[in-house]
């Protein structure tokens, strides 16, 4: 059986967030962190955007701060997501 990769976790977490299973999505994220799978900018975009759509702004902001602390580079989509997040948080 093939091990999961970042793409597999991204799809799984996106599915869980779309179903409103925030706790399961975050558990999956935390488990992924305990493995040697490296996160990337796209993964964070998916996670932050999915949390925002579920109105989990505090969690989304915490992940944004993680992105910042790990010096991820932003693309146009990341900037759009962060602007939406700040707007929803009245920042």
N, C-alpha and C positions, 0 to 999 in steps of 0.2 A: 504494500500500500504506500502511495506517495505521501510524503509529508506536506502539510499545508505551507503555503507561502503567503507573502503579503497580499497578493491578488485574491487568494481564497479568503483570507480574513477580511479584506475590504468588502467583498461581496456578502459574506456572512453578516458582518456588522451593519451594512447598508440594509439588508433584508430585515434584521431584527429591529432597526430603528424605524423602518417604514411600517412595521407591525406595532410600533409603540412599546417594544420590549426593551426599554432603556437599561434596566438592571442587567438583563442578559447580554446586551451589547457591551456594556462597560465591563462585565465579567470576562467576556471574550477578549476585549482589549487588554485587560490586566493579565489574562493568561498568556496572550501573545507576547506581552512584554517580558514574561518570565522565560520565554524561549529565546533563541538566538536570531529570530526574525527582526530585521531592521525596518523601522517605520520610514515613510517617505512623505513628501509634500502632498501627493495625491491622496494618500491614506488619511492624513489630517484634514484635507479638504472635505472628504467624504464624511468623516466623523463629526467635524464641527458643523457642517451643513445639515446633516441628519439630526443632530441634537437641537439645532436651532429650529428646525421644522417641528420638532416635538416640544418646543418652547422650554427647552432645558438650557437656558442662557448661561447660568452659572457654570455648569459643566463644560459648555462650549467655550466659555471664556478661560477656564482652567486649561483646556487643551490648547487654546491660542497661546497662553503663557508658556506652555511646554514647548510649542513650536518656536517661540521667541528665544527661550533659554537654550534650545538646541541649534539655534542659528539656521533654521530652514530658510531657503530662498522662496520668495513669493512669485507667483505668476498672476495674470489678470484675474483668474477665477478666485484665487486665494484672497486677493484684495477685495473683490466683490463680496465674498462671504464675510470677511472681517468687517467691512462697512455695514453690511446688514446686521451683523451681530451687535456692533456698537450702536447702531440705530435702535435696535430692539431693547438695548440696555440703557438707552438715553444717555450715552456717553458722548 
